[in-house]
Amino acid sequence: MLNRTAENVARATPEPLARKVRGISDKGLAWLFISPTILLLLAINIFPLFWAIYLSFTNFRANRPNEVVKNLGFANYQRILADQDIWIAMQTTAHFVFWTILLQTLIGFTLAWLIDRKFRGHAFWTTIILVPMMLSPAVVGNFWRFLYEPQIGLFAYAISFITRIPPTDIQMLSNVSLAPWSIIIVDTWMWTPYVMLICLAGLRSIPEYIYEAAEVDRASNWRQFWSITLPMALPFIMLAVLFRGIENFKMFDMVNLLTGGGPGSTTEVASITLKRQAFESWRTGYSSAFAIILFVAVFGLANIYVKALNKVKQR
Amino acid sequence: MSLTTAHSVVAPSANSKRIAGTIIVLYALISIVPLLWIFATSFKTPPDSIAYPPKVVFQPSIEGYCNLFTTRTRQTPEYINSLGPATGFCDETSRKRNMVIAGPSNFLPRFINSLIIAFGSTFCAVFLGTLSAYGFSRFKVPLADDLLFFILSTRFMPPIAVAIPIYLMYRELGLSDTALGMILLYTAVNVSLAVWLLKGFIDEIPREYEEAAMIDGYTRLQAFWRTVLPQATTGIAATAIFCLIFAWNEYAFAALLTSGTAQTAPPFIPTIIGEGGQDWPAVAAGTTIFLVPILVFTILLRKQLLRGITFGAVRK
């Protein structure tokens, strides 16, 4: 009796072979589903990448398309690595990335740690804090120029109100030593919520029983923080740092609208240099070589970092 | 003596909650000030917007919105007096400043470009992304991990680096400054996010549903259409909103690859100038109109936000 039921079920169930006859095979369907995406990426991302690699070995200029293109070999790369301005731009980028990540991680983690107390209304205030990161960095960055205006700007006014420095002296965007901080402030304002959100997920992933066990062992709050909270949230903090690091290394829109790289070249991060070389000086070959160097740098650094992240996760 | 409810030994004390709450509320209020200031400035008159000290209390006016949607020319008082009575509020305020409305500004066409390009590219990215994500989730694809990493790695490129060859390619193909070119480009950028996010969502749908459907005689394609898609709706909607926000906010490609007919709002808004500098109320008005949809979406999305911003790496 039981055997016969099993037989019937077996007969009713289509064999994988029978499935192939009706419609498309699984393998065919898999490729049918995946290939459009791959083709699009090949056309819009990979083909241009190879074109850029080719151009990086030439003296091609996009504003003179009819000129004879000469093959320069590695000359562009050699010139970039010897170019003082490029190294200054890399330093500016490093300064920007270092301080934004440091501030965002410190403030973001602290905020997450406080929100995790689950006080009344924490969900509402968390949503309010998250708003700046969803907005367009270009459109909002542009408006910060107004807030930074000496005298009439709200930021300058607030700072002079607190510090009693005359508001006309607070030249955030045109003072050489303040301008790098003006972009760090806006970036930190915008992206601290991002780090906060990821840290919050990390803190919430720590099971309560670990704290209960620590409490039974009479571990102090300080001790609990350093030996439970921080190590267990570390993979999340590192993930947030990875995402912010890549994004800020590529930073263009906000800086371009706030300072445009100025005054002089004090806030000229790598992307701004690239834009000036490629779309203002029209040194297409040279800037392609710089683009390739940047790509290899991000890719290499991110790979090393991901390996470190995986090690921390496995601990 | 007060009644205490039983609670875990590790729950934060009432005092620590109060301190935490105060700091968070303070931070939230300070961080929202720039946005409130944008909103307030959009309702100021140009003289009010540049007053010192900055005006918190002011007579609201829609002059900023008038200036955003129109272009005006300066005229002599005699000429203005010779015109008929003013039609509408905008006409009246501009005449008070010795100006006459010359015609509509470029803001509306730029805003419509933003809508077309953002929605077009989102639709394409989510369509391609759903198919690929299903493929990667359910079938044994050779080199699947490498392909997925390849899809993601296209995001490591600085946008300017991508823009150089794209600029040349579009010039050859006649796609420069066209909505189609921008849609293709944004689709390519967003599809990596869509694949990664949607693969996570589809992985969570049990395979048993499709298998049951196929036992009932559905083909694989029908099973995908009738059982997987309906269950992935939340994931698809969340992914679509993330793609939409990216395309809506994007500036670098738009600034370098469009200049006129296909220009979107982000590169346009900073170029709104009045007489003698930036017309801040008009800029603020444009910014406000531009930001409102994103605010709505952020509130709709708050539960999926974490997943979206980490490419699905962190799920709750």
Chai-1 contact restraints between the chains, C-beta under 6 A:
chainA,res_idxA,chainB,res_idxB,connection_type,confidence,min_distance_angstrom,max_distance_angstrom,comment,restraint_id
A,T13,B,I215,contact,1.0,0.0,6.0,A-B,restraint_1
A,R22,B,T219,contact,1.0,0.0,6.0,A-B,restraint_2
A,G23,B,T219,contact,1.0,0.0,6.0,A-B,restraint_3
A,G23,B,L221,contact,1.0,0.0,6.0,A-B,restraint_4
A,D26,B,F139,contact,1.0,0.0,6.0,A-B,restraint_5
A,L29,B,R220,contact,1.0,0.0,6.0,A-B,restraint_6
A,A30,B,G135,contact,1.0,0.0,6.0,A-B,restraint_7
A,A30,B,F139,contact,1.0,0.0,6.0,A-B,restraint_8
A,A30,B,V141,contact,1.0,0.0,6.0,A-B,restraint_9
A,F33,B,L131,contact,1.0,0.0,6.0,A-B,restraint_10
A,F33,B,Y134,contact,1.0,0.0,6.0,A-B,restraint_11
A,F33,B,G135,contact,1.0,0.0,6.0,A-B,restraint_12
A,I34,B,S132,contact,1.0,0.0,6.0,A-B,restraint_13
A,I34,B,G135,contact,1.0,0.0,6.0,A-B,restraint_14
A,P36,B,L128,contact,1.0,0.0,6.0,A-B,restraint_15
A,T37,B,L128,contact,1.0,0.0,6.0,A-B,restraint_16
A,T37,B,S132,contact,1.0,0.0,6.0,A-B,restraint_17
A,T37,B,V191,contact,1.0,0.0,6.0,A-B,restraint_18
A,L40,B,A188,contact,1.0,0.0,6.0,A-B,restraint_19
A,L41,B,T154,contact,1.0,0.0,6.0,A-B,restraint_20
A,L41,B,A188,contact,1.0,0.0,6.0,A-B,restraint_21
A,I44,B,A188,contact,1.0,0.0,6.0,A-B,restraint_22
A,N45,B,T154,contact,1.0,0.0,6.0,A-B,restraint_23
A,N45,B,A188,contact,1.0,0.0,6.0,A-B,restraint_24
A,P48,B,P165,contact,1.0,0.0,6.0,A-B,restraint_25
A,P48,B,I166,contact,1.0,0.0,6.0,A-B,restraint_26
A,P48,B,M169,contact,1.0,0.0,6.0,A-B,restraint_27
A,W51,B,P165,contact,1.0,0.0,6.0,A-B,restraint_28
A,A52,B,P165,contact,1.0,0.0,6.0,A-B,restraint_29
A,L114,B,A20,contact,1.0,0.0,6.0,A-B,restraint_30
A,L114,B,I23,contact,1.0,0.0,6.0,A-B,restraint_31
A,L114,B,I24,contact,1.0,0.0,6.0,A-B,restraint_32
A,I115,B,I24,contact,1.0,0.0,6.0,A-B,restraint_33
A,R117,B,P12,contact,1.0,0.0,6.0,A-B,restraint_34
A,R117,B,S16,contact,1.0,0.0,6.0,A-B,restraint_35
A,R117,B,K17,contact,1.0,0.0,6.0,A-B,restraint_36
A,R117,B,A20,contact,1.0,0.0,6.0,A-B,restraint_37
A,F119,B,K17,contact,1.0,0.0,6.0,A-B,restraint_38
A,F119,B,A20,contact,1.0,0.0,6.0,A-B,restraint_39
A,F119,B,G21,contact,1.0,0.0,6.0,A-B,restraint_40
A,W125,B,I24,contact,1.0,0.0,6.0,A-B,restraint_41
A,W125,B,V25,contact,1.0,0.0,6.0,A-B,restraint_42
A,W125,B,A28,contact,1.0,0.0,6.0,A-B,restraint_43
A,T127,B,R302,contact,1.0,0.0,6.0,A-B,restraint_44
A,I128,B,A28,contact,1.0,0.0,6.0,A-B,restraint_45
A,I128,B,I32,contact,1.0,0.0,6.0,A-B,restraint_46
A,I129,B,A28,contact,1.0,0.0,6.0,A-B,restraint_47
A,M134,B,I294,contact,1.0,0.0,6.0,A-B,restraint_48
A,M134,B,T298,contact,1.0,0.0,6.0,A-B,restraint_49
A,L135,B,L291,contact,1.0,0.0,6.0,A-B,restraint_50
A,L135,B,I294,contact,1.0,0.0,6.0,A-B,restraint_51
A,S136,B,N249,contact,1.0,0.0,6.0,A-B,restraint_52
A,S136,B,P266,contact,1.0,0.0,6.0,A-B,restraint_53
A,A138,B,Y251,contact,1.0,0.0,6.0,A-B,restraint_54
A,A138,B,P266,contact,1.0,0.0,6.0,A-B,restraint_55
A,V139,B,P266,contact,1.0,0.0,6.0,A-B,restraint_56
A,V139,B,I269,contact,1.0,0.0,6.0,A-B,restraint_57
A,V139,B,T287,contact,1.0,0.0,6.0,A-B,restraint_58
A,V139,B,F290,contact,1.0,0.0,6.0,A-B,restraint_59
A,N142,B,P270,contact,1.0,0.0,6.0,A-B,restraint_60
A,F143,B,I38,contact,1.0,0.0,6.0,A-B,restraint_61
A,F143,B,T287,contact,1.0,0.0,6.0,A-B,restraint_62
A,F146,B,W280,contact,1.0,0.0,6.0,A-B,restraint_63
A,Q151,B,Y52,contact,1.0,0.0,6.0,A-B,restraint_64
A,I152,B,I50,contact,1.0,0.0,6.0,A-B,restraint_65
A,I152,B,Y52,contact,1.0,0.0,6.0,A-B,restraint_66
A,L154,B,W37,contact,1.0,0.0,6.0,A-B,restraint_67
A,L154,B,P54,contact,1.0,0.0,6.0,A-B,restraint_68
A,Y157,B,P53,contact,1.0,0.0,6.0,A-B,restraint_69
A,Y157,B,P54,contact,1.0,0.0,6.0,A-B,restraint_70
A,L197,B,L306,contact,1.0,0.0,6.0,A-B,restraint_71
A,A201,B,L306,contact,1.0,0.0,6.0,A-B,restraint_72
A,A201,B,V314,contact,1.0,0.0,6.0,A-B,restraint_73
A,Y211,B,V10,contact,1.0,0.0,6.0,A-B,restraint_74
A,E212,B,V10,contact,1.0,0.0,6.0,A-B,restraint_75
A,E215,B,V9,contact,1.0,0.0,6.0,A-B,restraint_76
A,E215,B,V10,contact,1.0,0.0,6.0,A-B,restraint_77
A,K250,B,P158,contact,1.0,0.0,6.0,A-B,restraint_78
A,F252,B,I160,contact,1.0,0.0,6.0,A-B,restraint_79
A,F252,B,A252,contact,1.0,0.0,6.0,A-B,restraint_80
A,D253,B,Y251,contact,1.0,0.0,6.0,A-B,restraint_81
A,D253,B,A252,contact,1.0,0.0,6.0,A-B,restraint_82
A,L257,B,P270,contact,1.0,0.0,6.0,A-B,restraint_83
A,S271,B,P158,contact,1.0,0.0,6.0,A-B,restraint_84
A,S271,B,I160,contact,1.0,0.0,6.0,A-B,restraint_85
A,L274,B,I160,contact,1.0,0.0,6.0,A-B,restraint_86
A,K275,B,I160,contact,1.0,0.0,6.0,A-B,restraint_87
A,A278,B,I164,contact,1.0,0.0,6.0,A-B,restraint_88
A,S288,B,I164,contact,1.0,0.0,6.0,A-B,restraint_89
A,A291,B,A161,contact,1.0,0.0,6.0,A-B,restraint_90
A,L294,B,P158,contact,1.0,0.0,6.0,A-B,restraint_91
A,F295,B,M157,contact,1.0,0.0,6.0,A-B,restraint_92
A,F295,B,A161,contact,1.0,0.0,6.0,A-B,restraint_93
A,V298,B,F156,contact,1.0,0.0,6.0,A-B,restraint_94
A,F299,B,F156,contact,1.0,0.0,6.0,A-B,restraint_95
